[in-house]
Amino acid sequence: MVNASSAARPVTQAPLGGGWSRDRLARYFVDTWDTYETLFRGVADSKEAFGVRVHPFRLPLVFYLGHTASFYIQKLKLVGMVDGGGVCELDERMEQGVSPEDPDELARLTEWPDPNDVWSYRKTVRDIVLRTIETVPLPAVLAPTSPLRALLMGIEHENIHLHTSLPLIRLLPPRLKGTPQGWPAMGTQRDGGAAVAEPGRDYVLCRGGSVVFGDDQPETGRFRWDNEYGRRAATVAPFDVAPHPVTNGQFLEFVRAGGYEEPGLWTTHGARLYLERVSEGRPHSWLPGAGPGGYRYRGIFEDTEMPWDWPVEVSRHEAVAYANWAGASLISEEQFHALLDQEFGGVSRVAAMLDKFDVGLRRGSPRPVRGQGAFLGRSGIDFVGNVALWLEDDFTALERGSDDAEGSFRVDPLYPDFSEPWFGPETGMLAGASYAARGHMADVGVMRDFMQNHMDQLAGILLTRPAR
């Protein structure tokens, strides 16, 4: 493996308001950039490791290594901070990925650059961005097309790809990866109490009530993605919620009951193709193995004895199928905000508590649900940090018109393809934040994360049902 240039240092979030200084911006950029590179230093220095497609719907890792660098260049070109002539041919080649409905669409994409060339490209782009930071205007108001917003967009885009690259590197064979220098260690804590409890046992009442969320001030000092602008107001009926996300131990019962062989449970868009082309009949974070339960845990860089009391990490297909099997539902976006209000006093209060939650890549894995050190809500619910949560909702704009149209949604002028192409049933939403959420990804209740139904995520299952 190539030695990492710096350790992965946890940064939970960017400043909530304005007040950017060049020094602060440079430190935030370098920390994000170096953490991303530290992750990829764990991939073996070979064309095989960077060229294999570990997931049927995703490109080889060499693309994601170069993509975040290319993204910076493209956005800085748009705002006039980088010359339109470009740096090299990798600028355009690595700019845009492919997220097909059918994995066969990727079969023709076989020619990829040498990983060493991409590492060199990243060094060149890093220097360009640091020089840009020396001259970029630092206004108090972050206009949609301002150069400062383009820079922040590059940083937050890299935080997203850190989060989505972890499940891909998890799928690499052990001989093609190794824990890189500076990467946080996996957790070793095992409590056992919630490992095999009945799913949803000891449901907790959420009173519901009126919720309002979103951001109706697009030009502020805070970075937002386009799907986070607008306001949503709703009245949430009382509901019962499980005290913690579903554990590996609880999910084992679904596997043993033949849940992957029951097509009636798999009701999400594209589930049939997922079962035929992607699924192995178990979460991708599991491996067959000796020992209790018959499985081992597949960590990002190393495998270990199965932590049955850690939250299971699954795709949206698996999350919905499990909820159907358990006779329950996933939590909705509106319910999630009602729960934030009841348990922590709302989004703004949560923002002041982020250091208490398991976010920011302080460790290289989840921890036991409701385990030692977990920061629980007022009712003892463990639902923020550790893993993100798949929502019941298909991905939509925040504001809706009377006919359930997209309302006042405005496409981002710097990134028109970020949200709008993904609205619909093939894409699910996530709330909360995982142990690896950094930067804006850790803005619980603000970040409206989304991902295609078939993609592995550092995300789990929180069950709800109507109040009894």
N, C-alpha and C positions, 0 to 999 in steps of 0.2 A: 504494500500500500504506500501511497505517497503521504509523507508527513503533513499534517494540517499546519497551516500558517498561524492559527490562533485557536484558542479554546472557544467552545460554544458557550457564550455568556448569556444568561437569561435577561431578556428585556420584555417586560409584560405588555407595555403599550407605549405609543407615541404620546406626546403632550396633548391634552384634551382641548386646549385652546390655541391661540396664536403664540407669539413670543419666541419664534424660531430664531436662533442665532446660527451663524455659520459653523461654529464649533459643535453645537448640539446636533445640527443636521448632519455634519460629517461623521460624528460618532455614531449616530443612529444608522446611517448608511453603512458604515464599515462593519458595525456589529451584525447587521442583518446579512450583508454580503458574506462575511467570514463564516457565520453560522451555516449558511447555505452551502458554502464550499466545504466546510468541515464534514457535513453529511455525505457529500459526494466523494470525499477523500476515503471514505469507507468502502468504496467500490474498487475492486481490483483494477490495477492499471493495465487494462487489456482491451482490445477491440471486442473480444467476446463478451466481457462483462458489461461494457457500455453499449453493445450492439444488440443484445438479446431483447426480445419483447417478452416481458414477464407477465403481462396482462393482455388478453386478446384485444382489448379496446384502447390500448395505450401504445405510444411510440417508444423506441428504445431510450434508455437513460441518457445517452449522449445528447439527444434532443433537449431534454429538460435541463441538462447542464448548461447548454448554450442559450436556451430560450430566454431565461430571465435577463441575461446580459443584452441580448438583441432587443428585448422589450424597452430597456432604458434608452437605447439609441433611437428607436423608432419614436418614442414619446418626446424625447428631447429635440428631435428633428421637427416634430409638429409645432413646437413652441419656439423654434428658432434658436435654440441653445447649442445645437450641433449642426455642422455644415451638412447640407443635403447630399454631398458627394459620398458620404458614408465612410465606414472604416474598412470593411472588406465584404466579400460575397456572403459571409455568414450572417451579416445583418438581416438580409431578406430571407435567407434559407432557414434561419432559426426563429423567424418572427412569429409564425402562426402554426399552431398544432392542428391535429385532425382528431375530431371526436365523432366517430361514425355511429350510425345506427346498427351497422352490421360489421363485424370485425374483418370480413373479407376485403373491405375497402382499403385496409392497410397493407394488403399483401404485396402491392406493387411498389411500396416505399422501402427499398432495400439498400440504397446507396446513402451512407452517412459519413460525415467527416471523421478523421482520426481524432480520438479523444485528446491527444496532446495538442493538436491544433485548436481545439475548443478551449482547453485550459489557457493557451496563449491568448486566444481571443478574449477570454474573460479578464486577463490581466490588462489588456489594452483598454477595454471598456471601463474597468475600475478606475484607471488613471483619468480617463475622459470625464467620468462622473465627478471625481474629486476636484478636477479643475473647474467643472461647471459649478460646483458648490461655492467656489471662491468668488463667482460673479453673479450668481442667480439673485434676482430681486427677492427681498424678504418682506412682502406686504403683510399687514395685519389681517386683511381680508383675503381669503383664498378663493379667487375667482375660478370658474370652471376650466378656463383655458390658460391659467397662469403657469409660468415656468416652474414655480415652486410646487404647485399641485402635480405637475408632470413628474417631478423628482419623487415626491411622496408616493405617487402612484407606482413608480418603479419599485420603491422599497416595499410597499404593501403587497404588490404583485409577487415579489419574491417570498414574502412571508406566507402567502397562499401556497406557492409551489413547494416550499419547505414542507408544509402540512400534507400536501397531496403526494409528494415524492416518498415520504416515509413508508406508506403501505406498498409502494412499488419496490423499494429496496428490500423490504421485508421478504418479498417473493424471490429474490435472487438466491440461487443455491449457495450454501455456506462456503464452498470453495472460491466463490467469486466476490466475497466481501469479508470484512473484518472490522471490528470496532475501531474507529479512527481516534487518534490522539485528541483529547479535549472533549470527546463526546460524553454527555452525562451517563452515569451508570444506570442500569435497570434497577427498579425497585426490588427489594428482597422481602418486603413485609408480607406476611400471610396471617390473616386473622381467623378465617374459616367460618365465622358465624353466619354469613349470608351466602355461603357457597351453594347450598342445595335447598334453601328455603323455598317453599311454594311460591311461584311467581305472583307478585302483587300482594303477598301476605301483609297484613297490617297496613292497609291503605290509609292514607292521611287525607282529611278533608281540606280542600281549598275552597274558600268561600266565594271565589269569583268576584263579580262586580264589574264596575266600569274600568276599562283600560284605554290608555292613549299612548301610542308609541310611534317612533319615526322622527325625522328631522325636517322641519319645514323652513329651514334657513340654509339654502344651498351655498351662500357665499359667506362663510365664516372662517375662522382660523383652523377649523378641524377638517381632517380628511374624511370624506365619505365616498362610497361607491354609489353609482346612480340609483341602484335599487333601494338604497337607504333613505333617499329623499322622499318627502311626502309625510302624511300623517295617517294613522289608522286609529279609529275610535270604535270600540265595541263594548257590548255588555256580555260578560262571560257568566254562564250558568254555573252554579256550584258543581264541583266534580271531585272525585276521589283520585288520588295519585299515589303510585308506589313510593316507598320511602327511599329508594335508590334505583339506579339503572340495573337492568337484568345482568346477572353475573354469568361467568363461564359455566359455573355449576348448574345454574338454572337452565341455561341454553342447552346443556347436555341432555336434559330430559326431552327437549324438542327433537334433538337429533335421534335419540334412542326410540322415540315414538314414531319415527319415520316421517318427520315433518318435511324433509326434502323430497319425499316421494308422494306427497299429497298435493296435486296440482290445484285443488280448490282453495288452498291457503295462499297461493301466490297470485295476488290480485293486482300487482303494480304493472304499469306499462312496461312491456319488454321482458316480463318475468320468464316466459317460456324460452326465449332465446338465452337468457341468463342460465337457466337450468341446463340447457343443452350444451352451451359453449363455454361457460365460465365456472359454474359451481363445481365443487369437488365433494358435495354432500356434507360439508362442514364449513365453518368460517375459515377464511384464509389465514387467520392468526393461529390456527390449530394445525398440528401435525399428528399423524398416527404414531403411537408410541406405547412403550410398556408403562406399567404403573396404574394407579387408580384411575378409572374412567377410560383408559385406553388412548389418551391423547397427551401430547406435549404442547407447550406454548411456543409459537414461532415469534420471537422478538425481532426487532429491526435488524440487529446484527448477530444475535445469538439465540439459541433455543434453550429452554429451561423446563423444569417440572411445571406442569399446568397449575397456574394460580387460580383455583376455582372461585375464589372470592373477589377477583378483579372483574370489572365490567367487561362483557363480551364486546368485541369490535366487529362490526358487520356492515354490509351494504344495505341500501334502503330496501331492496327486495327481501332480504333476510329479516330486517326489522319488522316490516309489515306482515310477513308470513308468520313470524313468531307471535305478534300481537293478535292476529286472527286465531291462531292455535290456542292462545291463552284466553280467548273470549274478551279481549280488551281492545284499546286503541292506543296509538302513539299520541303523545301530547301535541296539541296544536300550537301555532305561534301565539294566538291570543291567550290560550291557557298558560303558556310559558310566561307571558308578561304578568298575568294575574298571580302566578306563583312567585315571580320575582317581587311583586308588590307586597304580597303577604309575608314572605319569608325574610326579605332583606330590605324592604322599604323602597324598592324601585331601582331603575337603571342607574340613576346618579349615585345612589348609595352603594350599589355594587361596584361602580367604578372606583370608589374610594377604598374598597376592600380587596382589590385584586391580588395584593400580595399574600392574602390569607388562603387563596384558592390554589389548587394544583394546576397551574397554568405556567407558561413561560419557559418550558423545557428545563425545569429544575432537576428532573430525573428523566431517564430514557425509556419510561414505560408508565402505564397506569399504576394505581395502588389499590388496595382493597376498598370496596365500597363501605362507607361509614367506618373506615378503619382509623387507627391512631393518627392524629394530625389532620383528619378531614374537617373542613369548615362547613358546618351544617346550618340549615335554616332554623328559624325559630321553632318549627315543629319537628326538628330532627331529620329533615329531608336532606339527602346528599344528592344534589343535582347540578351543581356548577363546578366546572373543572373536571379533571380526570379523563373523561371522554366527552366529546360533543354529543348532542342528542338529535336523532332523526325526528323530524316533525311529521305530523299527519298531512301537512299541506303540500300540494304541488307548488312549484315555484311560480310566483306571480309578482306583479308590481305591488308596491306598498299601498297606494291609493287606488280605489276602485270606483267606477261610476255606478249609477243606479242599475245598469244592465250588467254589472260585474265585469265591465271592460277595464282597461288599464288606467282609467282616470287621468291624472295629471302627470303620469310618468314621462320623464324627459331623457332621451338617449344621451349618454355621456359624449360630448364632442371630442374628447381625447381617446375614448375607448368605446366606440359605438357597438362593438360586438360583445361587451362584457355580460350584459344581462338579457337584453331583449330576445336574442335567438334561443334562449334556454327556457323562456316562459312556457309552461305546459306540463303534461303528466309524465314526460320522460325524465323530469328533473325534480329531485326532492330538496327540501330545505333542512337546514340544521340550525340548532340554537345552542347556547352555552359556549363552552370552549374546552378543548382537550388539553392534556398535559403539555402538548407541543405547540399550543397556540401562542403566537408572539405578535407584537405590534397590534395593528387594528384587528387581527384575528381574535385577540383576547378582549375586545370591547364587548363584553357580554350584554345582550339586549340591544346592541346597536348594529354590530356586524350581522348581516343577513346572508349567511353562507349558503351555498347550494352546490349540488353535485348530481351527476347522472345516476340513475337508480342502480346501475350495475357496478359502480365503482366502490372498492373498499375504501373506508375512511376510518379515522381514529374516532369513531362515533358508535354510540350504543342506543339502547332502547329504554325509554321511560314510559311505563304503562299508565293509562288512565281509564276511568269508567265513570258513568253518571253517578252523582252523589246518591248514597243510599240512606 
